């Protein structure tokens, strides 16, 4: 793939192209080179469909890519036929319950006192970014890392040149600062942020803040914008740079270790002593 920012590549075509992405780096760093090389993402289809629908409805609601079916089960012939047609058109179809949940996660729900609450669009910072007129949605970045000559790639959910903010939409069990803050570092999201910012920097895209637009999957779907301070970004960037050097060396040797060593001897644990 030619280096640069590509505006019209489909998600499937992006993933089919070679290049080190954030998911590969997170596996390499948090697990091992072996796990990164052999990882398979096998999300259940209904879970993947909800995630796709939240992204579509939040990023490009005007396209109408989220469809609803009133079939009582995904297993019915009518639902399967509509699902196949939707996939062929680049859309996603959901049962009524999931459809209403996605709409609530993005646009909010009506409380008992009549006010619309929750949802990404109603959060001060998430909503502002998602409604920017200059927003760039799911552009594909490809760029060579100068230190290792490894081709890097990323596909930011959203970027606003005017705000100089890049963001990634995350569905979460808990979107509050305390719990999602822990999840950022537990799940390696800080490495994702560092990777995206590195790609942007190499392509001379100005980003002041990279943020996670987190929204809960339970009514009333509160949302919150999370970003990282400079110390966290610098730390994560250093780890990513080290990983890229390791990847370059592994390509030369063809060795992708688990980092477990040849064997492990275990001591009697304290609770059995």
MOJO-V580739 format. One record per pair of residues at least 24 apart in sequence whose C-alpha atoms are under 8 Angstrom apart, sorted by the first residue. I is the first residue (numbers start at 0). GAP is how many residues later the second one is. Records with the same first field share a line. If there is no record, write none. Layout:
I = GAP ; GAP
This chain:
0 = 141
1 = 140
2 = 138 ; 139 ; 140 ; 141
3 = 137 ; 138 ; 139 ; 199
4 = 134 ; 135 ; 136 ; 137 ; 198
5 = 133 ; 134 ; 135
6 = 131 ; 132 ; 133
7 = 131
8 = 130 ; 131
13 = 126
17 = 133
18 = 123 ; 131 ; 132 ; 133 ; 134
19 = 130 ; 131 ; 132 ; 133
20 = 131 ; 132 ; 133 ; 174
21 = 131 ; 132 ; 169 ; 170 ; 173 ; 174
22 = 169
24 = 166 ; 167 ; 215 ; 218
25 = 162 ; 165 ; 166
27 = 215
28 = 210 ; 211 ; 214
29 = 158
30 = 227
31 = 224 ; 225 ; 226 ; 227
32 = 214 ; 223 ; 224 ; 225 ; 226
33 = 222 ; 223 ; 224
34 = 223
36 = 219
48 = 43 ; 44 ; 45
49 = 44 ; 48 ; 52
50 = 120
51 = 40
52 = 39 ; 49
53 = 48 ; 49 ; 51 ; 52
54 = 102 ; 114
56 = 45 ; 46 ; 49
57 = 48 ; 62 ; 63 ; 72
58 = 71 ; 78 ; 98 ; 99
59 = 77
64 = 25 ; 26 ; 27
65 = 25 ; 26 ; 27 ; 28 ; 33
66 = 24 ; 25 ; 26 ; 27 ; 32
67 = 25 ; 26 ; 27 ; 28 ; 31
68 = 24 ; 25 ; 26 ; 27
69 = 25 ; 26
70 = 24 ; 25
100 = 116 ; 117 ; 118
103 = 115 ; 116 ; 117
104 = 110 ; 111 ; 112 ; 115 ; 116 ; 117 ; 118
107 = 112 ; 113
108 = 111
116 = 103 ; 105
117 = 102 ; 103 ; 104 ; 105
118 = 96 ; 101 ; 102 ; 103 ; 104
119 = 93 ; 94 ; 95 ; 102 ; 103 ; 104
121 = 101
122 = 100 ; 101 ; 102
124 = 99 ; 100
125 = 87 ; 97 ; 98 ; 99
128 = 31 ; 34 ; 36
129 = 28
131 = 28
133 = 26 ; 27 ; 28
134 = 24 ; 25 ; 26
135 = 24
140 = 58 ; 59
141 = 57
142 = 56 ; 59 ; 60
144 = 57
146 = 98
147 = 96 ; 97 ; 100
149 = 94 ; 98
151 = 47
152 = 46
153 = 41 ; 42 ; 45
155 = 40
160 = 45 ; 46
163 = 42 ; 43 ; 44 ; 45
164 = 42 ; 43 ; 44 ; 45 ; 46
165 = 41 ; 43 ; 44 ; 45
166 = 43 ; 44 ; 45 ; 46
167 = 43 ; 44 ; 45
168 = 43 ; 44 ; 45
169 = 42 ; 43 ; 44 ; 45
170 = 43 ; 44 ; 45 ; 46
171 = 42 ; 43 ; 44 ; 45
172 = 43 ; 44 ; 45
173 = 41 ; 42
174 = 39 ; 40 ; 41 ; 47 ; 48 ; 49
175 = 47 ; 48
176 = 47 ; 49
180 = 45
189 = 38 ; 42 ; 43 ; 46
190 = 45 ; 46 ; 48 ; 49
192 = 40
193 = 39 ; 40 ; 42 ; 43 ; 46
194 = 42 ; 45
197 = 39
